[in-house]
């Protein structure tokens, strides 16, 4: 199974008498284990994209305050919330910060966190606003982007969904994943963001 998850880690995890890992996709098994969470800030103030690739101060950071579990980024998305004009081109860029980061104890305004299995559980993770990464400059990777010669649109709800699939992670006790939306700046094109994470 993905991310080193073992069937014995999930008691009674069977479907029709068969091990769930044989009949369900890996993410469904993680969901059954209570390991998947969604973090969004759609109720907060949207941000416009930046025009330069990030270095050490991304617009967003997922700070892992859990003392034991590692944070794996599964998906990241951005959604246009408001605009009167739209620049051409958009990309989702992310990186794993190097080493332990400065502690974060508050979420960006409007942040909502919930488990994807319908339970009351919440991850010990904070959505940081424009954190400054310490420990060195990480390598940034483009996980999704519009294609060349794409026609600029101005449609609320437009956006990107990047399937990161656990390629980035943040260790317990202070690890962080930085996240940036890069693109041309329209007059007021602003985006909200959301993430699916696994805590293992």
DADA-V627646 format. One record per backbone hydrogen bond with DSSP energy under -1.0 kcal/mol. NH is the residue of the N-H (numbers start at 1). CO is the residue of the C=O. If there is no record, write none. Layout:
nh=NH co=CO
nh=NH co=CO
This chain:
nh=4 co=1
nh=5 co=2
nh=9 co=6
nh=10 co=7
nh=13 co=10
nh=14 co=12
nh=15 co=18
nh=18 co=15
nh=20 co=13
nh=22 co=19
nh=23 co=20
nh=24 co=20
nh=29 co=25
nh=30 co=26
nh=31 co=27
nh=32 co=28
nh=33 co=29
nh=34 co=31
nh=35 co=30
nh=37 co=197
nh=38 co=114
nh=39 co=195
nh=40 co=112
nh=41 co=193
nh=44 co=41
nh=47 co=191
nh=50 co=181
nh=60 co=179
nh=61 co=128
nh=62 co=177
nh=63 co=126
nh=64 co=175
nh=65 co=124
nh=71 co=170
nh=72 co=198
nh=73 co=168
nh=74 co=196
nh=75 co=196
nh=76 co=162
nh=77 co=194
nh=78 co=160
nh=79 co=192
nh=80 co=158
nh=81 co=190
nh=82 co=190
nh=91 co=182
nh=92 co=144
nh=93 co=180
nh=94 co=141
nh=95 co=178
nh=97 co=176
nh=101 co=174
nh=108 co=127
nh=111 co=108
nh=112 co=40
nh=114 co=38
nh=116 co=36
nh=125 co=123
nh=126 co=63
nh=128 co=61
nh=130 co=59
nh=133 co=56
nh=141 co=94
nh=143 co=92
nh=144 co=92
nh=146 co=90
nh=150 co=147
nh=157 co=80
nh=158 co=155
nh=160 co=78
nh=162 co=76
nh=164 co=74
nh=164 co=162
nh=165 co=74
nh=166 co=73
nh=167 co=164
nh=170 co=71
nh=173 co=66
nh=174 co=64
nh=175 co=171
nh=177 co=62
nh=178 co=95
nh=179 co=60
nh=180 co=93
nh=182 co=91
nh=183 co=50
nh=190 co=82
nh=191 co=47
nh=192 co=79
nh=194 co=77
nh=195 co=39
nh=196 co=75
nh=197 co=37
nh=198 co=72
nh=199 co=35
nh=200 co=70
